[in-house]
Structure formats: structure tokens, C-alpha cells
Amino acid sequence: MADETLAEGGCACGHVRYRIAAPPFAVHCCHCACCQRETGSAFALNGLIESEHLSLTRGEVELIETPSNSGKGQRIARCPKCHVAVWSIYGGMGDLCSFVRTGTLDDPGAFPPDIQIFTRSKLPWVVLPDGAETREAYYSSRDYDDLFGPDRAERYRALRELTRNAAPS
């Protein structure tokens, strides 16, 4: 990985600092009940990025195992001091992909959501922006190009292929 910095972020107390060296290939605004419970909020905003483009610049994270709707679980990377979640690693994509909590970026508005997912469980008072891409659940690989554009869609496909090839037999 090149030692570039596209964006930086960290936890609330400053113990954990990180940088990303590429833009996320997808940004989800997830309204599922699990994300609501884990964040204590109406949704979670996650920027999906190849883990090789994410690096700690200060501190360390504590990985907390939690269940997920997929049944594959997830590991939430939290600051061991203030316990803020800075990213997650979901069982479906494994260690190759990190779901960066975009609210922990120094510029949390840098990567707006591409799609609102699991809107079937969104809270009734949440109003989605006009024209927002929405799915009642997740989306299909057929949607990648339309949602993310060809370059980011190809990064997503390549990571999915690596994930499939890395799966134990």
C-alpha cells in the first residue's frame, strides 16, 4: 500500500487515530435493527474499504466479537479507553474488508451514503432524502455498477472474489 492519506479519523478520547489511503468503494446507511441496537441510534454509516487501505497511526483497537443478522458475526474495533467503535469486520467479507464508521472521520461528511439499506426496519420518523437509493434489505451484485460506478464496483467485485477464494473448504 502506498503511504498516502486520503482521510483520517479517530475515537472520542484521541487514543486511537487511523488513516485511509483510498476512498470507500461503498458507503452504506444501514437501518437494520442490529445497527440500531449497536449504535444506540437510528442507523449506522459505514464506509466499506479494503483493509489494506486502513492503518492505525496511533494507539490500538480492541476487537469485540458480536453477533450479526447473517449469523457470521462481526468484530467491532473499539478504542480500549473510550470504547468508541471506529470500524467493524464482518464475517461475510472477513479481514479483507473494513467497515469504517464514517462518523469517526475528521470530516464525517466526506463520504455521503451511496445507499440506504434495510429500510424495512428504519424508524418511522427517519425521513430519507428525495432520490436516495434504497433497498428494503441488502442489494444484489447486479446493482454494483449503478450504485457505485464502474471503478468502485470493480473493487467490490474483486474483494468479493478474494473472499470467496479465501473461504475454507
NUVOTOR-926505 format. One record per residue: residue number from 1; residue in one letter; x, y, z of N, C-alpha, C in turn. Coordinates in pm, whole numbers. Last residue first. Layout:
% residues N
num;residu;nc1;nc2;nc3;cac1;cac2;cac3;cc1;cc2;cc3
NUM;a;X;Y;Z;X;Y;Z;X;Y;Z
...
This chain:
% residues 169
num;residu;nc1;nc2;nc3;cac1;cac2;cac3;cc1;cc2;cc3
169;s;-1260;-2475;281;-1338;-2574;209;-1391;-2681;300
168;p;-1278;-2129;377;-1232;-2266;400;-1320;-2365;325
167;a;-1234;-1857;149;-1323;-1933;236;-1272;-2075;254
166;a;-1088;-1727;-37;-1023;-1746;93;-1108;-1831;187
165;n;-1259;-1701;-252;-1142;-1789;-267;-1073;-1817;-135
164;r;-1441;-1514;-148;-1486;-1649;-185;-1369;-1746;-194
163;t;-1266;-1296;-119;-1334;-1352;-2;-1381;-1493;-31
162;l;-1198;-1245;-385;-1094;-1285;-290;-1155;-1351;-166
161;e;-1456;-1168;-469;-1391;-1287;-527;-1279;-1336;-436
160;r;-1495;-937;-319;-1588;-1049;-303;-1525;-1178;-357
159;l;-1289;-780;-430;-1285;-818;-289;-1377;-937;-262
158;a;-1383;-752;-691;-1253;-815;-667;-1242;-862;-522
157;r;-1626;-614;-648;-1626;-749;-707;-1495;-822;-677
156;y;-1523;-371;-542;-1615;-453;-464;-1614;-597;-515
155;r;-1376;-280;-761;-1308;-306;-633;-1393;-397;-545
154;e;-1586;-248;-942;-1482;-348;-968;-1402;-380;-843
153;a;-1722;-37;-824;-1789;-167;-836;-1686;-277;-862
152;r;-1539;169;-858;-1566;121;-723;-1635;-15;-725
151;d;-1555;180;-1145;-1427;160;-1074;-1449;105;-933
150;p;-1835;216;-1217;-1756;100;-1260;-1628;76;-1180
149;g;-2061;302;-947;-1981;336;-1063;-1885;222;-1094
148;f;-2235;225;-745;-2102;271;-707;-2016;320;-823
147;l;-2489;155;-854;-2477;218;-724;-2343;288;-702
146;d;-2441;38;-1104;-2532;152;-1093;-2514;228;-962
145;d;-2260;-169;-1033;-2222;-64;-1127;-2309;59;-1114
144;y;-2413;-328;-838;-2285;-263;-808;-2253;-147;-901
143;d;-2642;-478;-887;-2657;-334;-861;-2524;-258;-851
142;r;-2578;-741;-899;-2621;-678;-1026;-2630;-526;-1012
141;s;-2545;-811;-639;-2422;-780;-714;-2457;-717;-849
140;s;-2814;-653;-457;-2757;-761;-537;-2629;-716;-604
139;y;-2858;-546;-117;-2867;-529;-262;-2792;-642;-330
138;y;-3074;-597;167;-2943;-569;108;-2963;-549;-42
137;a;-3385;-452;203;-3286;-537;270;-3150;-498;213
136;e;-3503;-245;70;-3568;-293;191;-3476;-384;271
135;r;-3299;18;-41;-3334;-125;-53;-3397;-166;79
134;t;-3246;322;-222;-3292;248;-105;-3315;102;-141
133;e;-3101;622;-307;-3107;479;-341;-3147;406;-214
132;a;-3288;924;-289;-3190;832;-229;-3212;691;-281
131;g;-3479;1101;-378;-3388;1045;-477;-3285;948;-420
130;d;-3494;1280;-77;-3552;1256;-209;-3446;1203;-304
129;p;-3372;1112;216;-3364;1220;118;-3432;1181;-13
128;l;-3600;980;459;-3491;960;364;-3490;1072;261
127;v;-3666;1037;787;-3708;1077;653;-3587;1063;561
126;v;-3762;862;1065;-3648;891;980;-3700;920;839
125;w;-3984;778;1201;-3962;922;1195;-3838;961;1114
124;p;-3977;497;1199;-4079;568;1121;-4057;718;1110
123;l;-3661;345;1137;-3754;404;1233;-3851;495;1158
122;k;-3631;69;915;-3596;205;955;-3702;259;1050
121;s;-3673;-182;820;-3671;-168;965;-3629;-27;1009
120;r;-3661;-154;549;-3783;-216;604;-3788;-203;757
119;t;-3413;-67;483;-3512;37;513;-3643;-24;565
118;f;-3168;-190;435;-3256;-241;540;-3358;-135;584
117;i;-2980;101;327;-3016;-41;325;-3097;-79;449
116;q;-2920;353;111;-2986;330;239;-3033;184;236
115;i;-2617;438;-56;-2741;364;-48;-2790;354;96
114;d;-2404;601;-33;-2445;563;-169;-2584;504;-167
113;p;-2359;866;202;-2404;731;169;-2442;716;22
112;p;-2058;1070;165;-2201;1052;188;-2247;912;147
111;f;-1774;1133;290;-1822;1023;208;-1970;999;236
110;a;-1735;1361;448;-1652;1341;328;-1707;1234;234
109;g;-1850;1418;687;-1932;1437;568;-1859;1407;438
108;p;-1658;1397;884;-1757;1291;873;-1848;1304;751
107;d;-1350;1449;898;-1453;1513;816;-1562;1409;792
106;d;-1237;1263;1065;-1221;1405;1099;-1320;1491;1020
105;l;-1456;985;1121;-1362;1058;1036;-1351;1203;1084
104;t;-1658;871;1259;-1531;885;1331;-1424;953;1246
103;g;-1868;843;1085;-1880;946;1188;-1753;966;1269
102;t;-1810;616;943;-1774;745;883;-1790;861;981
101;r;-1661;340;1042;-1771;425;1089;-1738;568;1043
100;v;-1563;114;797;-1524;230;877;-1647;311;914
99;f;-1534;-198;763;-1650;-109;755;-1622;8;850
98;s;-1289;-364;575;-1324;-294;699;-1440;-200;670
97;c;-1191;-674;437;-1273;-552;425;-1301;-495;563
96;l;-1048;-898;496;-1011;-824;376;-1081;-689;365
95;d;-1140;-1048;706;-1039;-947;734;-1001;-862;614
94;g;-1482;-1103;592;-1359;-1134;663;-1265;-1017;679
93;m;-1723;-1089;478;-1610;-1046;396;-1477;-1068;467
92;g;-1890;-1205;677;-1912;-1233;536;-1795;-1196;446
91;g;-1818;-1101;928;-1785;-1238;893;-1796;-1268;746
90;y;-1686;-769;927;-1799;-861;924;-1755;-997;874
89;i;-1538;-550;1124;-1500;-653;1028;-1611;-757;1036
88;s;-1566;-196;1176;-1607;-335;1200;-1551;-423;1091
87;w;-1437;96;1348;-1469;17;1230;-1513;-122;1273
86;v;-1472;232;1588;-1414;304;1474;-1430;228;1343
85;a;-1661;283;1873;-1640;192;1760;-1587;272;1642
84;v;-1531;386;2184;-1595;425;2058;-1560;323;1950
83;h;-1403;341;2427;-1493;238;2373;-1570;279;2249
82;c;-1204;479;2549;-1336;544;2546;-1444;454;2485
81;k;-1001;264;2555;-1017;364;2662;-1158;425;2663
80;p;-987;103;2334;-992;37;2465;-1012;135;2581
79;c;-1197;166;2062;-1091;221;2145;-1100;154;2282
78;r;-1286;-120;1865;-1319;-12;1957;-1192;39;2026
77;a;-1405;-296;1605;-1280;-236;1653;-1315;-113;1735
76;i;-1604;-575;1618;-1607;-428;1620;-1476;-380;1680
75;r;-1662;-839;1417;-1570;-790;1517;-1571;-638;1508
74;q;-1953;-1044;1372;-1865;-934;1333;-1771;-904;1449
73;g;-2143;-1325;1237;-2083;-1240;1339;-2003;-1125;1281
72;k;-2289;-1484;1077;-2143;-1496;1066;-2070;-1409;1167
71;g;-2553;-1429;1082;-2511;-1547;1156;-2361;-1568;1153
70;s;-2651;-1200;978;-2608;-1303;882;-2575;-1435;952
69;n;-2691;-1034;1195;-2807;-1097;1133;-2770;-1209;1038
68;s;-2435;-1109;1439;-2490;-1030;1328;-2608;-1105;1270
67;p;-2270;-1073;1762;-2349;-1145;1662;-2392;-1051;1549
66;t;-1926;-973;1819;-2070;-956;1839;-2144;-1038;1733
65;e;-1613;-926;1967;-1698;-1017;1888;-1844;-992;1922
64;i;-1402;-657;1951;-1511;-714;2028;-1598;-798;1935
63;l;-1076;-562;1962;-1176;-625;1876;-1277;-699;1962
62;e;-938;-258;2034;-982;-381;2096;-1092;-438;2006
61;v;-659;-91;1884;-802;-115;1900;-824;-247;1971
60;e;-413;154;1977;-451;20;1934;-601;8;1953
59;g;-220;446;1883;-299;362;1972;-319;221;1917
58;r;-207;577;1555;-180;594;1698;-273;501;1777
57;t;-260;491;1309;-146;582;1320;-112;612;1466
56;l;-372;205;1140;-365;279;1266;-244;370;1263
55;s;-510;205;812;-399;180;904;-412;265;1029
54;l;-646;77;520;-677;132;652;-560;102;744
53;h;-604;-63;293;-603;83;281;-635;154;412
52;e;-643;-327;354;-506;-286;325;-493;-134;312
51;s;-917;-355;367;-843;-335;492;-699;-293;469
50;e;-1112;-173;146;-1019;-283;159;-931;-256;282
49;i;-1412;-44;287;-1281;-22;227;-1197;-147;244
48;l;-1716;113;332;-1650;-15;308;-1520;9;233
47;g;-1836;313;576;-1762;320;451;-1684;191;434
46;n;-2146;334;734;-2023;257;718;-1964;279;580
45;l;-2359;447;969;-2297;487;843;-2161;420;834
44;a;-2654;313;1112;-2508;321;1113;-2462;364;974
43;f;-2947;447;1279;-2878;378;1170;-2728;387;1193
42;a;-3046;560;1509;-3141;516;1409;-3078;435;1296
41;s;-2863;433;1796;-2910;539;1709;-3005;479;1604
40;g;-2702;257;1920;-2792;334;2004;-2852;449;1926
39;t;-2543;90;1778;-2504;231;1781;-2587;312;1878
38;e;-2664;-160;1816;-2521;-143;1842;-2480;2;1855
37;r;-2934;-112;1740;-2902;-152;1877;-2755;-125;1909
36;q;-2906;-43;1470;-2973;48;1563;-2933;16;1706
35;c;-2784;-273;1372;-2709;-147;1371;-2773;-45;1465
34;c;-3003;-453;1411;-2873;-475;1477;-2791;-345;1482
33;a;-3204;-351;1246;-3223;-348;1391;-3092;-370;1467
32;c;-3078;-148;975;-3119;-276;1034;-3127;-263;1187
31;h;-3009;69;821;-3120;88;914;-3161;-43;981
30;c;-2713;203;706;-2783;79;739;-2884;102;851
29;c;-2578;344;452;-2654;392;566;-2746;275;600
28;h;-2265;269;310;-2399;224;347;-2453;307;462
27;v;-2058;315;48;-2095;374;176;-2241;341;201
26;a;-1788;161;-122;-1932;171;-98;-1953;238;37
25;f;-1523;195;-129;-1585;153;-255;-1736;150;-244
24;p;-1376;487;21;-1455;364;32;-1510;326;-105
23;p;-1060;596;-117;-1199;621;-80;-1272;489;-60
22;a;-752;524;50;-837;515;-68;-978;548;-25
21;a;-627;528;289;-547;568;174;-623;555;43
20;i;-709;643;613;-744;560;497;-673;618;376
19;r;-588;622;947;-597;689;817;-644;589;714
18;y;-650;680;1300;-631;596;1182;-633;682;1057
17;r;-611;671;1650;-612;751;1527;-585;655;1412
16;v;-706;643;1981;-700;575;1852;-708;678;1740
15;h;-711;848;2176;-617;737;2189;-597;665;2056
14;g;-912;1037;2157;-787;1062;2086;-684;951;2098
13;c;-1165;1004;2256;-1062;1048;2351;-928;1076;2284
12;a;-1319;922;2031;-1353;1045;2102;-1241;1096;2192
11;c;-1107;803;1756;-1208;788;1862;-1231;923;1932
10;g;-1059;907;1412;-1021;852;1541;-1138;847;1637
9;g;-911;978;1088;-1017;978;1188;-967;920;1318
8;e;-846;1096;754;-805;1049;886;-923;1056;981
7;a;-793;1034;404;-873;1085;516;-819;1027;646
6;l;-578;974;244;-695;1036;183;-780;1102;292
5;t;-245;947;238;-354;968;331;-465;1040;257
4;e;-13;693;138;-93;812;113;-195;827;225
3;d;190;496;96;175;565;223;104;698;202
2;a;51;219;-81;122;346;-81;94;418;50
1;m;83;-118;0;0;0;0;88;124;0
